[in-house]
Amino acid sequence: MPDYDVIVVGAGNAALAAANSAHETGAKKVLVLEKANKNERGGNTFFSGGLLRIAFDDPRELEAMVPMAGDVIPGFFEDVLPYSKSDMWADLLRVTHNKTDRELSTILIDNSFETIKWAHEYGGIPMEPASTLSGIKVGNRIKWQKGAIIRAEHEGIGLSTNWFKTTEKNSIEIRYETGADDLLRNKDGGVTGVVVKGPDGLEEISSNAVVLACGGFEANAQWRSQYLAAPWDHAKVRGTAHNQGDGLRMALAIGALPWGQWSGKHSTPISNEWPDFADRGRTDKSNRLSYPYGVMINRNGYRFCDEGEDVGLYTYAKYGGEILKQPGSLAWQIFDQKTIHLLEPRYSTSEPIKADTLEELVELLEIDDKPQAVKTLHEYNENACDDEHFDPTKKDGLSTTRLSPNKTNWALRLDSPPFVAYSATGGITFTFGGLKVDEDARVIGTDWRPIPGLFCCGEMVGGLFHFNYPGGTGLVSGAVFGRIAGRSAAQYR
Ligand SMILES: Cc1cc2nc3c(=O)[nH]c(=O)nc-3n(C[C@H](O)[C@H](O)[C@H](O)COP(=O)(O)OP(=O)(O)OC[C@H]3O[C@@H](n4cnc5c(N)ncnc54)[C@H](O)[C@@H]3O)c2cc1C
């Protein structure tokens, strides 16, 4: 008899969805292995904004997760727009340049609503409207971006805390400071357990099935330089320090098939004042995503991207990388008083640099070529628009015309002092490269056959994301494939 029915490696959203799903499916003995100690548990999930992108045809369907939304936010169910499966599909295709794995993204989209409802009902995760992330206040109503409408209450901290509560309530054993170090196999190549490194050293633990849910390699500087190349080795890490690629290493070593974009990653513009590894006290507050309402310049005094290409949730995951590539991996985001009220509340975690003229502002910034910076800002102003048709709630087409790159929406002149500047660098969130899994979350080997007894979910699944990512999809992917992996592992014989 194996020691456990199912061992789940990791303790983030995907892992705890898997563990609870295995329990629900009938697995009697489920073990969760968490490499971190109890104070640092929960992976990137703990740091996340808790935003959940799901498909629904009628906003009233959201009542299942946020029954009070209409009372808390007047007009909520009238103002939210439907986000059909084909809308979600179109977004995923567009931002991944048609590279998303068709089979996996269909599973993700088709199960998104039901799984998040399950996480709410069975997983015990309270949810709320994500008004500060995807809503823009217009008068006393809110204009919502499509799809990413709800989030876990108290964001990632709430999501993680409530998953742990449910896991404990379901009497699922959790071992902290116990990282999986190797996979055990039988003569047929099937996985029969794990070798762990815990407080008492190495130990072999057997199980009927193993679910790998221990994140990507975003916190591992060597792997970052190997797969993502410079300058990713010195990127600041936005989440946990524990996702070092352990699960990928173990699985590849027994012949798992690498899948997806191994040079791809999710990164975001974050404050350059943040430490190299994220701070658990401030979790997701490092983001600097309101650049569509301003301009960004680098240390050489140049703009380097179309700040207004799209709303932040569709460009932030690639612009972190753009900023990291700039000299010194630094950019300055500059706003004036016409748009300052549109900055996300997270900007309040930094003190902006302020001045009454653009020249004085540039003088105060860490910029090597200050005359060029002033020239860039004036050239931008000469090409920018007045605010008559400015509309922050949609792509308004207010574009510069003769700049390279142009700013193609929300290109208002910077002419209302005081001007303010916030620093930004690129912070890495998670890596896109992973393992190939099938519709049952079974890990596929390099012989294109499932590796018996091995399942995988969360960031470790490869193929869904390439180049870019629609905000709020990572947690939903973790929950969808976690639920499937747990069910499949519990049923595995
Ligand atoms: C700052 C930030 C904000 C984000 N905001 C959002 C958001 O709003 N919406 C969204 O959808 N996504 C968001 N994301 C992305 C999202 O958090 C991740 O995609 C998701 O949490 C990944 O879940 P996971 O379970 O795969 O991995 P994780 O939550 O990272 O969990 C991995 C677990 O594995 C453990 N582990 C690692 N190695 C081992 C080992 N050898 N043995 C045992 N355990 C191990 C870790 O300690 C951890 O518990 C955000 C991420 C960050 C960092």
The ligand as an ORCA input file, in Angstrom:
! r2SCAN-3c Opt
* xyz 0 1
  C       2.455     40.148     -7.753
  C       1.625     39.173     -8.544
  C       0.323     39.518     -8.905
  C      -0.451     38.632     -9.647
  N      -1.759     38.929     -9.881
  C      -2.551     38.044    -10.537
  C      -3.937     38.272    -10.674
  O      -4.489     39.250    -10.170
  N      -4.666     37.351    -11.391
  C      -4.087     36.230    -11.929
  O      -4.783     35.444    -12.572
  N      -2.786     35.971    -11.752
  C      -2.005     36.830    -11.052
  N      -0.688     36.543    -10.846
  C      -0.166     35.257    -11.349
  C      -0.625     34.158    -10.402
  O      -0.319     34.521     -9.097
  C       0.043     32.850    -10.731
  O      -0.178     32.527    -12.072
  C      -0.546     31.739     -9.866
  O      -0.615     32.114     -8.523
  C       0.287     30.499    -10.004
  O      -0.270     29.515     -9.181
  P       0.493     28.158     -8.964
  O      -0.299     27.433     -7.954
  O       0.823     27.534    -10.242
  O       1.910     28.598     -8.342
  P       2.233     29.292     -6.967
  O       1.073     29.996     -6.384
  O       3.459     30.106     -7.188
  O       2.572     28.078     -6.011
  C       3.747     27.310     -6.164
  C       3.953     26.560     -4.863
  O       4.958     25.580     -5.011
  C       5.835     25.636     -3.890
  N       7.076     24.962     -4.267
  C       8.036     25.364     -5.132
  N       8.965     24.389     -5.258
  C       8.568     23.361     -4.486
  C       9.075     22.072     -4.196
  N      10.232     21.628     -4.736
  N       8.411     21.267     -3.342
  C       7.250     21.692     -2.749
  N       6.734     22.906     -2.972
  C       7.366     23.721     -3.836
  C       5.888     27.110     -3.575
  O       6.400     27.361     -2.291
  C       4.407     27.450     -3.714
  O       3.689     27.071     -2.576
  C       0.099     37.385    -10.070
  C       1.390     37.034     -9.691
  C       2.143     37.912     -8.916
  C       3.522     37.484     -8.487
*
